[in-house]
Amino acid sequence: MFVVGGVKVVVRVKLTPTPDQAAVLESTLHTLNTHANEVSRIAFNTSTFRNFTLRKKTYAQIRAEGVGSQAAQHVIKKVADAYTVLKSNARAGN
């Protein structure tokens, strides 16, 4: 997504990775999902659902396991966002 003249423009792009690139991408996604599951366990067990607070508890651990800074922050934010949606849906009776 980018902004043109104050209007947000969404461009749909189809990725066509080579077989080697697809294998690396699949491996990366699997690794990040594994870390997201661990972050979720920590969030649940400590009742820590806010992004910044959850980041304090989990960021160093994820980085120590070789995940890049941007990817680690993205994993933590996605987990925090998932709990926010879950809480919102529960309040709405869904």
C-alpha positions, 0 to 999 in steps of 0.5 A, spaced: 500 500 500 502 506 498 499 513 498 498 517 491 495 524 492 492 523 499 489 517 497 491 510 499 492 505 493 493 498 494 496 494 489 495 486 489 502 482 487 502 475 485 509 472 488 512 467 483 518 464 487 523 459 484 522 452 487 528 454 492 525 460 494 519 457 495 522 452 500 526 458 504 519 462 504 516 456 507 521 454 512 521 462 514 514 462 515 514 455 519 519 458 524 516 464 525 509 461 526 513 456 531 515 463 535 508 466 534 506 460 538 511 461 544 509 468 544 502 466 545 503 461 550 507 467 554 502 472 553 497 467 555 500 464 561 502 471 564 496 475 562 500 480 558 496 482 551 499 489 550 504 489 544 509 493 548 509 489 554 509 483 551 515 485 547 519 486 553 517 479 555 519 476 549 523 480 544 530 478 547 528 471 547 526 471 539 532 475 537 537 470 541 534 464 537 536 468 530 530 471 528 531 478 525 529 484 529 523 486 524 521 479 524 521 478 531 517 485 532 512 483 527 511 476 530 510 479 537 505 485 534 501 479 530 500 475 537 498 482 541 493 483 535 490 476 535 488 477 542 485 484 541 481 481 536 479 475 540 477 479 546 473 484 542 469 478 539 468 475 546 465 482 548 461 482 542 458 475 543 461 472 537 
